[in-house]
Amino acid sequence: MEEVTTPIQMQRAPKWRRYVIYFFAALGLLFFVGIALLAFQGKKNTPIAFDADAANEGVMSTNYGKYSASKRGWLYVDEQSKLTYVVSVVQQKKINGKEGEELYFVTSGQAIDSNSGNDTFYGVFHLRGNNGELYEYSDPRRSSGANVVKAEHVHFEKLSAEVWGWVVKITDIETGDGAEITNTRNVLLAPRKNQIAVLAEFSGASSVLGGGGCDETERRYSEWRKAQSEKKPAEGEEYEGEDFEPPRCTKLRWTYRTDPVANSTFTPLYITRKAGMEEGVSTPAKTWKVVFDPKSYTYLLPEEVRNAGL
């Protein structure tokens, strides 16, 4: 007789046991996810701390080139002009920010061999933390006009409770038609998001001279006016005098100040023109209160103090 084998029925585990297994599996997954989030959050909330000089050297080498001990600066070679510049740090400030230490510094570069004599630039840098990492926000090369930017030309200003910026004095010089024009403007820069923004460019000093000082310039102008009135050409003849009018004296100077800051509102700028002379006419002292516009992220300068250079 054939042996008949009765198939054994596989009994399934009760549903409640499967639910328990699923529950503990999900709980384990949540545990590991929580550990990962805590580790990430701990890294994110760890205040950034770094050696300012070491960070500075790394940034300078990356942006400009190798350091030269003999030149006491970093050597930057311009790709277009092929000129070599010596770049140095003229101001450096370290502060405590939201995510730890932050570094602000200004550089100044001057060409080693230049025929023009005013091949210069400056740069501004901001190093700060972001999610536990140190980031650089910078504008490494900006025109510095006729003069080399030095430490005394840079002011580090607190603009709001969380924003710091630089006021850099830039001087331009022009000559021609018997006049020398010197214009100094204040360039206000500050970090904004992932870049460096220009918040304002306002007057610092203005001078127009025709040789010597203000008195000499005015004397020459008076003599020219007198000669113009005395030397009238005869009928049918043309007057052959000087082909340009001598300049009148301009000698003006502006100062500025800020308010103490306590919150996210930007301080106004109080810009004062000192008593001076403009085109031979005396000008009284005057002060303007200039407010910050968050939408344009600039100061709303009146025309009298706005200055974009020559």
For each residue, the residues with C-beta under 8 A, 3 or more apart:
1:
2:
3:
4:
5:
6:
7:
8:
9:
10:
11:
12:
13: 17 18
14: 17 18
15: 18 19
16: 19 20
17: 13 14 20 21
18: 13 14 15 21 22
19: 15 16 22 23
20: 16 17 23 24
21: 17 18 24 25
22: 18 19 25 26
23: 19 20 26 27
24: 20 21 27 28
25: 21 22 28 29
26: 22 23 29 30
27: 23 24 30 31
28: 24 25 31 32
29: 25 26 32 33
30: 26 27 33 34
31: 27 28 34 35
32: 28 29 35 36
33: 29 30 36 37
34: 30 31 37 38
35: 31 32 38 39
36: 32 33 39 40
37: 33 34 40 41
38: 34 35 41 42
39: 35 36 42 43
40: 36 37 43 44
41: 37 38 44 45
42: 38 39 45 46
43: 39 40 46 131 132
44: 40 41 131 132
45: 41 42
46: 42 43 100 132
47: 99 100 101 129
48: 99 100 101 102 128 129 132 134
49: 100 101
50: 54 55 101 103 127 134
51: 54 55
52: 55 56 92 94 101 103
53: 56 57
54: 50 51 57 58
55: 50 51 52 58 59 103 127 134
56: 52 53 59 60 89 92 103 105
57: 53 54 60 61 67
58: 54 55 61 62
59: 55 56 62 63 125 127 136 138
60: 56 57 63 64 67 74 87 89 107
61: 57 58 64 65 66 67 74
62: 58 59
63: 59 60 76 123 138 140
64: 60 61 74 75 76 85 87 107 109 140
65: 61 74 75 76 77
66: 61 74 75
67: 57 60 61 73 74 75
68: 71 72 73 74 75 86
69: 72
70:
71: 68 75 86 112
72: 68 69 86 88
73: 67 68 86 87 88
74: 60 61 64 65 66 67 68 86 87 88
75: 64 65 66 67 68 71 84 85 86 87
76: 63 64 65 84 85 86 87 109
77: 65 82 83 84 85
78: 81 82 83 84 85
79: 82
80:
81: 78 119
82: 77 78 79
83: 77 78 111 112 113 114 119
84: 75 76 77 78 111 112 113
85: 64 75 76 77 78 109 110 111 112 119 121
86: 68 71 72 73 74 75 76 109 110 112
87: 60 64 73 74 75 76 107 108 109 123
88: 72 73 74 107 108 109
89: 56 60 92 105 106 107
90: 106 107 108 122 149 150 151 153 154
91: 105 106 151 154 156 166
92: 52 56 89 103 104 105 106
93: 103 104 105 156 164
94: 52 101 102 103 104
95: 101 102 104 164
96: 100 101 102
97: 100 101 102 128 129 162
98: 162
99: 47 48 128 129 130 132
100: 46 47 48 49 96 97 129
101: 47 48 49 50 52 94 95 96 97 129
102: 48 94 95 96 97 126 127 128 129
103: 50 52 55 56 92 93 94 125 126 127 128
104: 92 93 94 95 124 125 126 127 156 164 166
105: 56 89 91 92 93 124 125
106: 89 90 91 92 122 123 124 125 149 154 166 168
107: 60 64 87 88 89 90 122 123 124 125 140
108: 87 88 90 120 121 122 144 148 149 150
109: 64 76 85 86 87 88 120 121 122 123 141
110: 85 86 119 120 148
111: 83 84 85 114 119 120
112: 71 83 84 85 86
113: 83 84
114: 83 111 117 118 119
115:
116: 119
117: 114
118: 114 145 146 147
119: 81 83 85 110 111 114 116
120: 108 109 110 111 144 145 146 147 148 149
121: 85 108 109 141 142 143 144
122: 90 106 107 108 109 141 142 144 149 168
123: 63 87 106 107 109 138 139 140 141 142
124: 104 105 106 107 138 139 142 166 168 189 196
125: 59 103 104 105 106 107 136 137 138 140
126: 102 103 104 136 137 138 191 196
127: 50 55 59 102 103 104 134 135 136 137
128: 48 97 99 102 103 134 135 137 191
129: 47 48 97 99 100 101 102 132 133 134 135
130: 99 133 135
131: 43 44
132: 43 44 46 48 99 129
133: 129 130
134: 48 50 55 127 128 129
135: 127 128 129 130
136: 59 125 126 127
137: 125 126 127 128 191 194 195 196
138: 59 63 123 124 125 126 196
139: 123 124 142 189 195 196
140: 63 64 107 123 125
141: 109 121 122 123
142: 121 122 123 124 139 187
143: 121 170
144: 108 120 121 122 147 148 149 168 170
145: 118 120 170 171 172 173 309
146: 118 120 171 172 173
147: 118 120 144 153 170 171
148: 108 110 120 144
149: 90 106 108 120 122 144 153 154 168 169 170
150: 90 108 153 154
151: 90 91 154
152:
153: 90 147 149 150 168 169 170
154: 90 91 106 149 150 151 166 167 168 169
155: 166 167
156: 91 93 104 164 165 166
157: 164 165 166 167 188 258
158: 163 164 258 261 267
159: 163 164 165 190 199 258 261 266 267 292
160: 163 261 263 264 265 266 267
161: 261 262 263 264
162: 97 98 264
163: 158 159 160 190 191 266
164: 93 95 104 156 157 158 159 190 191
165: 156 157 159 188 189 190 191 199
166: 91 104 106 124 154 155 156 157 188 189 190
167: 154 155 157 186 187 188 256
168: 106 122 124 144 149 153 154 186 187 189
169: 149 153 154 184 185 186 187 204
170: 143 144 145 147 149 153 184 185 186 187 309
171: 145 146 147 182 183 184
172: 145 146 182 183 184 185 309 310
173: 145 146 180 181 182 183 310
174: 180 181 183 310
175: 179 180 181
176: 179
177: 244 247
178: 210 211 244 246 247
179: 175 176 208 209 210 246 247
180: 173 174 175 207 208 209 210
181: 173 174 175 207 208 310
182: 171 172 173 205 206 207 208
183: 171 172 173 174 205 206 207 307 309 310
184: 169 170 171 172 203 204 205 206
185: 169 170 172 201 202 203 204 307 308 309
186: 167 168 169 170 200 201 202 203 204 254 256 307
187: 142 167 168 169 170 198 200 201
188: 157 165 166 167 198 199 200 201 202 269 299
189: 124 139 165 166 168 196 197 198 199
190: 159 163 164 165 166 196 197 199
191: 126 128 137 163 164 165 195 196 197
192: 195 196 197 297
193:
194: 137
195: 137 139 191 192
196: 124 126 137 138 139 189 190 191 192
197: 189 190 191 192 297
198: 187 188 189 201 298
199: 159 165 188 189 190 292 297 298 299
200: 186 187 188 269 290 298 299 301
201: 185 186 187 188 198 301 306 307 308 309
202: 185 186 188 254 256 269 271 290 299 301 305 306 307
203: 184 185 186 206 252 254 271 273 305 306 307
204: 169 184 185 186 253 254 307
205: 182 183 184 252 253 254
206: 182 183 184 203 250 251 252 253 278
207: 180 181 182 183 250 251 252
208: 179 180 181 182 217 247 248 249 250 279
209: 179 180 212 213 214 216 217 247 249
210: 178 179 180 216 217 220 221 246 247 249
211: 178 216 217 220
212: 209 215 216 217
213: 209 216 217
214: 209 217 218 249 251 277
215: 212 218 219 249
216: 209 210 211 212 213 219 220
217: 208 209 210 211 212 213 214 220 221 246 247 248 249
218: 214 215 221 222 248 249 280
219: 215 216 222 223
220: 210 211 216 217 223 224 246
221: 210 217 218 224 225 246 247 248 249 280
222: 218 219 225 226
223: 219 220 226 227
224: 220 221 227 228 242 245 246
225: 221 222 228 229
226: 222 223 229 230
227: 223 224 230 231 241
228: 224 225 231 241
229: 225 226 232
230: 226 227
231: 227 228 239 241
232: 229 239
233: 237 238 239
234: 237
235:
236:
237: 233 234
238: 233
239: 231 232 233
240:
241: 227 228 231
242: 224 245 246
243:
244: 177 178
245: 224 242
246: 178 179 210 217 220 221 224 242
247: 177 178 179 208 209 210 217 221 250
248: 208 217 218 221 279 280 281
249: 208 209 210 214 215 217 218 221 277 279 280
250: 206 207 208 247 276 277 278 279
251: 206 207 214 276 277
252: 203 205 206 207 273 274 276 277 278 283
253: 204 205 206 273 274 276
254: 186 202 203 204 205 271 272 273 274 305
255: 271 272 274
256: 167 186 202 269 270 271 272
257: 269 270 272
258: 157 158 159 261 267 268 269 270
259: 267 268 270
260: 267
261: 158 159 160 161 258 265 266 267
262: 161
263: 160 161
264: 160 161 162
265: 160 261
266: 159 160 163 261 292 294
267: 158 159 160 258 259 260 261 292
268: 258 259 289 290 291 292
269: 188 200 202 256 257 258 289 290 299
270: 256 257 258 259 287 288 289 290
271: 202 203 254 255 256 287 288 290 305
272: 254 255 256 257 285 286 287 288
273: 203 252 253 254 276 283 285 286 287 304 305
274: 252 253 254 255 285
275: 282 283 284 285
276: 250 251 252 253 273 282 283
277: 214 249 250 251 252 280 281 282 283
278: 206 250 252 281 283
279: 208 248 249 250
280: 218 221 248 249 277
281: 248 277 278
282: 275 276 277
283: 252 273 275 276 277 278
284: 275
285: 272 273 274 275
286: 272 273 304
287: 270 271 272 273
288: 270 271 272 302 304 305
289: 268 269 270
290: 200 202 268 269 270 271 299 300 301 302 305
291: 268 299 300
292: 159 199 266 267 268 298 299 300
293: 296 297 298 299 300
294: 266 297
295:
296: 293
297: 192 197 199 293 294
298: 198 199 200 292 293
299: 188 199 200 202 269 290 291 292 293
300: 290 291 292 293
301: 200 201 202 290 305 306
302: 288 290 305 306
303: 306
304: 273 286 288
305: 202 203 254 271 273 288 290 301 302
306: 201 202 203 301 302 303
307: 183 185 186 201 202 203 204
308: 185 201
309: 145 170 172 183 185 201
310: 172 173 174 181 183
